[in-house]
Amino acid sequence: MKSLSEHWNKIFDITEAEKLGWYEREFSQTIKFLNLIPKWEELNIFVAGAGTSGLIEVLMRSKARLVLNDLSLNVSTGQTCVI
C-alpha cells in the first residue's frame, strides 16, 4: 500500500492544478471572512492543503505568519518558503 504522501505526489504529478477538485481561482470570500477578524494580518494562519492554493500568494503580502501544510512533496504553488 502506498503512503499518503506517495499517493498525493502522484496526483500532483499527473493532474493540472485547475483540474483538482479543491482548486480555487478566486479568493475574495476568504479575504472577506478574514477581514471580519481584527488585525488578522498580524496573526498566525494555518493553511492545510496549501499545495495548489493561490491564496498563499495573497496571504504572503500581509504581515501574517503562515504555517503551510501539505502531504505531497510535489506541490505546484510556485512559492518559495523560507523555514
N, CA, C and O atoms as a GROMACS GRO file, in nm:
protein
  332
    1MET      N    1   0.084  -0.118   0.000
    1MET     CA    2   0.000   0.000   0.000
    1MET      C    3   0.089   0.124   0.000
    1MET      O    4   0.188   0.130   0.072
    2LYS      N    5   0.052   0.222  -0.080
    2LYS     CA    6   0.126   0.348  -0.087
    2LYS      C    7   0.103   0.431   0.039
    2LYS      O    8  -0.002   0.423   0.103
    3SER      N    9   0.203   0.510   0.072
    3SER     CA   10   0.182   0.606   0.181
    3SER      C   11   0.095   0.720   0.128
    3SER      O   12   0.079   0.736   0.007
    4LEU      N   13   0.038   0.798   0.219
    4LEU     CA   14  -0.042   0.912   0.178
    4LEU      C   15   0.040   1.010   0.095
    4LEU      O   16  -0.008   1.065  -0.004
    5SER      N   17   0.164   1.030   0.136
    5SER     CA   18   0.250   1.122   0.062
    5SER      C   19   0.273   1.073  -0.081
    5SER      O   20   0.266   1.152  -0.175
    6GLU      N   21   0.300   0.944  -0.096
    6GLU     CA   22   0.320   0.888  -0.231
    6GLU      C   23   0.194   0.904  -0.316
    6GLU      O   24   0.202   0.938  -0.434
    7HIS      N   25   0.080   0.879  -0.255
    7HIS     CA   26  -0.046   0.893  -0.326
    7HIS      C   27  -0.062   1.036  -0.378
    7HIS      O   28  -0.090   1.057  -0.497
    8TRP      N   29  -0.045   1.135  -0.289
    8TRP     CA   30  -0.065   1.274  -0.330
    8TRP      C   31   0.045   1.324  -0.423
    8TRP      O   32   0.020   1.408  -0.509
    9ASN      N   33   0.167   1.273  -0.407
    9ASN     CA   34   0.273   1.309  -0.502
    9ASN      C   35   0.231   1.271  -0.644
    9ASN      O   36   0.250   1.348  -0.738
   10LYS      N   37   0.174   1.151  -0.658
   10LYS     CA   38   0.131   1.106  -0.790
   10LYS      C   39   0.018   1.193  -0.845
   10LYS      O   40   0.018   1.230  -0.962
   11ILE      N   41  -0.079   1.225  -0.759
   11ILE     CA   42  -0.191   1.310  -0.802
   11ILE      C   43  -0.139   1.444  -0.854
   11ILE      O   44  -0.182   1.489  -0.960
   12PHE      N   45  -0.047   1.507  -0.780
   12PHE     CA   46   0.006   1.636  -0.823
   12PHE      C   47   0.090   1.623  -0.950
   12PHE      O   48   0.095   1.715  -1.032
   13ASP      N   49   0.157   1.509  -0.966
   13ASP     CA   50   0.239   1.488  -1.086
   13ASP      C   51   0.156   1.476  -1.213
   13ASP      O   52   0.198   1.523  -1.319
   14ILE      N   53   0.039   1.414  -1.204
   14ILE     CA   54  -0.037   1.383  -1.326
   14ILE      C   55  -0.158   1.474  -1.350
   14ILE      O   56  -0.225   1.460  -1.452
   15THR      N   57  -0.187   1.566  -1.257
   15THR     CA   58  -0.308   1.648  -1.268
   15THR      C   59  -0.273   1.796  -1.267
   15THR      O   60  -0.198   1.842  -1.182
   16GLU      N   61  -0.328   1.870  -1.362
   16GLU     CA   62  -0.312   2.016  -1.362
   16GLU      C   63  -0.387   2.073  -1.242
   16GLU      O   64  -0.495   2.026  -1.207
   17ALA      N   65  -0.328   2.175  -1.180
   17ALA     CA   66  -0.387   2.233  -1.058
   17ALA      C   67  -0.532   2.272  -1.079
   17ALA      O   68  -0.615   2.249  -0.991
   18GLU      N   69  -0.565   2.331  -1.194
   18GLU     CA   70  -0.701   2.378  -1.220
   18GLU      C   71  -0.802   2.264  -1.226
   18GLU      O   72  -0.922   2.288  -1.214
   19LYS      N   73  -0.756   2.142  -1.245
   19LYS     CA   74  -0.846   2.028  -1.256
   19LYS      C   75  -0.865   1.953  -1.125
   19LYS      O   76  -0.943   1.857  -1.117
   20LEU      N   77  -0.794   1.996  -1.022
   20LEU     CA   78  -0.810   1.933  -0.891
   20LEU      C   79  -0.941   1.980  -0.829
   20LEU      O   80  -0.977   2.097  -0.842
   21GLY      N   81  -1.011   1.893  -0.762
   21GLY     CA   82  -1.142   1.923  -0.708
   21GLY      C   83  -1.145   2.037  -0.608
   21GLY      O   84  -1.249   2.101  -0.592
   22TRP      N   85  -1.037   2.064  -0.543
   22TRP     CA   86  -1.032   2.167  -0.439
   22TRP      C   87  -0.972   2.297  -0.489
   22TRP      O   88  -0.954   2.390  -0.411
   23TYR      N   89  -0.940   2.305  -0.617
   23TYR     CA   90  -0.877   2.424  -0.673
   23TYR      C   91  -0.973   2.544  -0.668
   23TYR      O   92  -1.091   2.531  -0.701
   24GLU      N   93  -0.922   2.658  -0.627
   24GLU     CA   94  -0.998   2.782  -0.626
   24GLU      C   95  -0.923   2.887  -0.708
   24GLU      O   96  -0.804   2.909  -0.687
   25ARG      N   97  -0.992   2.949  -0.800
   25ARG     CA   98  -0.931   3.054  -0.882
   25ARG      C   99  -0.940   3.190  -0.813
   25ARG      O  100  -0.858   3.278  -0.837
   26GLU      N  101  -1.039   3.206  -0.729
   26GLU     CA  102  -1.073   3.337  -0.674
   26GLU      C  103  -1.089   3.326  -0.522
   26GLU      O  104  -1.150   3.231  -0.473
   27PHE      N  105  -1.033   3.423  -0.448
   27PHE     CA  106  -1.025   3.412  -0.302
   27PHE      C  107  -1.097   3.524  -0.228
   27PHE      O  108  -1.076   3.539  -0.107
   28SER      N  109  -1.179   3.601  -0.295
   28SER     CA  110  -1.239   3.718  -0.231
   28SER      C  111  -1.324   3.680  -0.109
   28SER      O  112  -1.325   3.754  -0.010
   29GLN      N  113  -1.395   3.568  -0.113
   29GLN     CA  114  -1.478   3.529   0.002
   29GLN      C  115  -1.392   3.498   0.123
   29GLN      O  116  -1.427   3.536   0.234
   30THR      N  117  -1.281   3.431   0.103
   30THR     CA  118  -1.189   3.402   0.214
   30THR      C  119  -1.135   3.531   0.273
   30THR      O  120  -1.128   3.545   0.395
   31ILE      N  121  -1.097   3.624   0.188
   31ILE     CA  122  -1.045   3.753   0.235
   31ILE      C  123  -1.154   3.830   0.310
   31ILE      O  124  -1.126   3.895   0.410
   32LYS      N  125  -1.279   3.823   0.261
   32LYS     CA  126  -1.390   3.888   0.332
   32LYS      C  127  -1.404   3.832   0.474
   32LYS      O  128  -1.422   3.908   0.570
   33PHE      N  129  -1.395   3.699   0.487
   33PHE     CA  130  -1.404   3.638   0.620
   33PHE      C  131  -1.287   3.682   0.707
   33PHE      O  132  -1.306   3.716   0.824
   34LEU      N  133  -1.167   3.681   0.652
   34LEU     CA  134  -1.050   3.725   0.729
   34LEU      C  135  -1.064   3.869   0.775
   34LEU      O  136  -1.025   3.903   0.886
   35ASN      N  137  -1.120   3.953   0.690
   35ASN     CA  138  -1.136   4.094   0.725
   35ASN      C  139  -1.235   4.117   0.841
   35ASN      O  140  -1.239   4.226   0.897
   36LEU      N  141  -1.313   4.015   0.876
   36LEU     CA  142  -1.401   4.023   0.992
   36LEU      C  143  -1.323   4.005   1.123
   36LEU      O  144  -1.375   4.033   1.231
   37ILE      N  145  -1.199   3.958   1.113
   37ILE     CA  146  -1.115   3.935   1.230
   37ILE      C  147  -1.022   4.055   1.248
   37ILE      O  148  -0.941   4.083   1.160
   38PRO      N  149  -1.034   4.124   1.361
   38PRO     CA  150  -0.947   4.241   1.382
   38PRO      C  151  -0.799   4.204   1.374
   38PRO      O  152  -0.754   4.107   1.436
   39LYS      N  153  -0.724   4.281   1.298
   39LYS     CA  154  -0.578   4.266   1.285
   39LYS      C  155  -0.536   4.126   1.239
   39LYS      O  156  -0.432   4.076   1.280
   40TRP      N  157  -0.617   4.062   1.154
   40TRP     CA  158  -0.583   3.927   1.108
   40TRP      C  159  -0.446   3.922   1.042
   40TRP      O  160  -0.379   3.819   1.044
   41GLU      N  161  -0.405   4.034   0.982
   41GLU     CA  162  -0.276   4.036   0.912
   41GLU      C  163  -0.158   4.016   1.004
   41GLU      O  164  -0.047   3.990   0.958
   42GLU      N  165  -0.180   4.026   1.133
   42GLU     CA  166  -0.072   4.012   1.231
   42GLU      C  167  -0.078   3.879   1.306
   42GLU      O  168  -0.001   3.857   1.399
   43LEU      N  169  -0.168   3.791   1.268
   43LEU     CA  170  -0.188   3.665   1.338
   43LEU      C  171  -0.117   3.548   1.271
   43LEU      O  172  -0.065   3.562   1.160
   44ASN      N  173  -0.116   3.435   1.339
   44ASN     CA  174  -0.069   3.310   1.278
   44ASN      C  175  -0.185   3.250   1.200
   44ASN      O  176  -0.298   3.246   1.250
   45ILE      N  177  -0.159   3.205   1.078
   45ILE     CA  178  -0.263   3.143   0.996
   45ILE      C  179  -0.213   3.008   0.948
   45ILE      O  180  -0.108   2.999   0.884
   46PHE      N  181  -0.289   2.905   0.979
   46PHE     CA  182  -0.256   2.769   0.935
   46PHE      C  183  -0.335   2.740   0.809
   46PHE      O  184  -0.457   2.754   0.807
   47VAL      N  185  -0.266   2.698   0.703
   47VAL     CA  186  -0.332   2.664   0.577
   47VAL      C  187  -0.306   2.516   0.550
   47VAL      O  188  -0.195   2.476   0.514
   48ALA      N  189  -0.410   2.435   0.568
   48ALA     CA  190  -0.398   2.291   0.539
   48ALA      C  191  -0.418   2.268   0.391
   48ALA      O  192  -0.504   2.331   0.329
   49GLY      N  193  -0.341   2.178   0.333
   49GLY     CA  194  -0.353   2.150   0.190
   49GLY      C  195  -0.312   2.269   0.106
   49GLY      O  196  -0.380   2.303   0.009
   50ALA      N  197  -0.203   2.331   0.142
   50ALA     CA  198  -0.159   2.455   0.076
   50ALA      C  199  -0.097   2.433  -0.061
   50ALA      O  200  -0.064   2.529  -0.130
   51GLY      N  201  -0.082   2.309  -0.101
   51GLY     CA  202  -0.007   2.275  -0.222
   51GLY      C  203  -0.040   2.350  -0.348
   51GLY      O  204   0.052   2.389  -0.420
   52THR      N  205  -0.166   2.370  -0.379
   52THR     CA  206  -0.201   2.439  -0.504
   52THR      C  207  -0.279   2.567  -0.478
   52THR      O  208  -0.344   2.619  -0.569
   53SER      N  209  -0.274   2.616  -0.358
   53SER     CA  210  -0.356   2.731  -0.324
   53SER      C  211  -0.290   2.862  -0.365
   53SER      O  212  -0.181   2.895  -0.318
   54GLY      N  213  -0.357   2.936  -0.453
   54GLY     CA  214  -0.313   3.070  -0.488
   54GLY      C  215  -0.338   3.168  -0.374
   54GLY      O  216  -0.285   3.279  -0.374
   55LEU      N  217  -0.418   3.126  -0.277
   55LEU     CA  218  -0.443   3.209  -0.161
   55LEU      C  219  -0.313   3.241  -0.087
   55LEU      O  220  -0.300   3.346  -0.026
   56ILE      N  221  -0.218   3.150  -0.094
   56ILE     CA  222  -0.090   3.170  -0.026
   56ILE      C  223  -0.023   3.298  -0.075
   56ILE      O  224   0.032   3.373   0.004
   57GLU      N  225  -0.027   3.322  -0.205
   57GLU     CA  226   0.033   3.443  -0.261
   57GLU      C  227  -0.030   3.568  -0.200
   57GLU      O  228   0.041   3.664  -0.167
   58VAL      N  229  -0.161   3.566  -0.185
   58VAL     CA  230  -0.232   3.679  -0.127
   58VAL      C  231  -0.192   3.697   0.020
   58VAL      O  232  -0.164   3.809   0.064
   59LEU      N  233  -0.189   3.588   0.094
   59LEU     CA  234  -0.156   3.595   0.236
   59LEU      C  235  -0.012   3.637   0.260
   59LEU      O  236   0.019   3.701   0.361
   60MET      N  237   0.077   3.601   0.169
   60MET     CA  238   0.218   3.637   0.185
   60MET      C  239   0.241   3.787   0.176
   60MET      O  240   0.344   3.837   0.222
   61ARG      N  241   0.148   3.860   0.117
   61ARG     CA  242   0.159   4.006   0.110
   61ARG      C  243   0.123   4.073   0.241
   61ARG      O  244   0.150   4.192   0.260
   62SER      N  245   0.063   3.998   0.332
   62SER     CA  246   0.027   4.053   0.463
   62SER      C  247   0.144   4.029   0.559
   62SER      O  248   0.246   3.972   0.522
   63LYS      N  249   0.126   4.074   0.682
   63LYS     CA  250   0.227   4.051   0.786
   63LYS      C  251   0.198   3.921   0.861
   63LYS      O  252   0.268   3.888   0.957
   64ALA      N  253   0.096   3.849   0.819
   64ALA     CA  254   0.057   3.726   0.888
   64ALA      C  255   0.171   3.625   0.883
   64ALA      O  256   0.247   3.617   0.786
   65ARG      N  257   0.181   3.549   0.990
   65ARG     CA  258   0.278   3.440   0.997
   65ARG      C  259   0.207   3.314   0.949
   65ARG      O  260   0.111   3.268   1.012
   66LEU      N  261   0.253   3.260   0.838
   66LEU     CA  262   0.184   3.147   0.776
   66LEU      C  263   0.247   3.015   0.816
   66LEU      O  264   0.369   3.001   0.821
   67VAL      N  265   0.161   2.918   0.844
   67VAL     CA  266   0.202   2.780   0.865
   67VAL      C  267   0.135   2.703   0.753
   67VAL      O  268   0.013   2.687   0.751
   68LEU      N  269   0.216   2.654   0.659
   68LEU     CA  270   0.164   2.586   0.540
   68LEU      C  271   0.185   2.436   0.554
   68LEU      O  272   0.291   2.391   0.598
   69ASN      N  273   0.084   2.360   0.516
   69ASN     CA  274   0.088   2.215   0.532
   69ASN      C  275   0.036   2.150   0.406
   69ASN      O  276  -0.064   2.193   0.349
   70ASP      N  277   0.105   2.044   0.362
   70ASP     CA  278   0.056   1.962   0.252
   70ASP      C  279   0.121   1.825   0.263
   70ASP      O  280   0.236   1.814   0.305
   71LEU      N  281   0.050   1.721   0.225
   71LEU     CA  282   0.104   1.585   0.231
   71LEU      C  283   0.199   1.555   0.117
   71LEU      O  284   0.286   1.468   0.130
   72SER      N  285   0.184   1.625   0.006
   72SER     CA  286   0.266   1.598  -0.111
   72SER      C  287   0.393   1.682  -0.111
   72SER      O  288   0.393   1.796  -0.066
   73LEU      N  289   0.500   1.623  -0.162
   73LEU     CA  290   0.623   1.698  -0.184
   73LEU      C  291   0.621   1.765  -0.320
   73LEU      O  292   0.704   1.851  -0.348
   74ASN      N  293   0.528   1.725  -0.406
   74ASN     CA  294   0.522   1.771  -0.544
   74ASN      C  295   0.413   1.875  -0.564
   74ASN      O  296   0.336   1.866  -0.660
   75VAL      N  297   0.406   1.970  -0.476
   75VAL     CA  298   0.304   2.073  -0.486
   75VAL      C  299   0.341   2.173  -0.594
   75VAL      O  300   0.458   2.184  -0.633
   76SER      N  301   0.243   2.247  -0.640
   76SER     CA  302   0.267   2.336  -0.754
   76SER      C  303   0.228   2.479  -0.725
   76SER      O  304   0.160   2.542  -0.806
   77THR      N  305   0.270   2.531  -0.611
   77THR     CA  306   0.235   2.669  -0.579
   77THR      C  307   0.325   2.769  -0.648
   77THR      O  308   0.285   2.883  -0.672
   78GLY      N  309   0.446   2.728  -0.679
   78GLY     CA  310   0.542   2.823  -0.733
   78GLY      C  311   0.594   2.916  -0.625
   78GLY      O  312   0.655   3.019  -0.655
   79GLN      N  313   0.572   2.881  -0.500
   79GLN     CA  314   0.612   2.965  -0.388
   79GLN      C  315   0.750   2.926  -0.337
   79GLN      O  316   0.788   2.809  -0.343
   80THR      N  317   0.821   3.022  -0.287
   80THR     CA  318   0.946   2.996  -0.218
   80THR      C  319   0.921   3.022  -0.070
   80THR      O  320   0.884   3.133  -0.032
   81CYS      N  321   0.941   2.922   0.010
   81CYS     CA  322   0.918   2.936   0.153
   81CYS      C  323   1.050   2.925   0.227
   81CYS      O  324   1.128   2.833   0.202
   82VAL      N  325   1.075   3.018   0.317
   82VAL     CA  326   1.194   3.015   0.400
   82VAL      C  327   1.154   2.958   0.533
   82VAL      O  328   1.062   3.008   0.598
   83ILE      N  329   1.224   2.854   0.575
   83ILE     CA  330   1.190   2.789   0.702
   83ILE      C  331   1.307   2.807   0.798
   83ILE      O  332   1.301   2.760   0.912
   0.00000   0.00000   0.00000
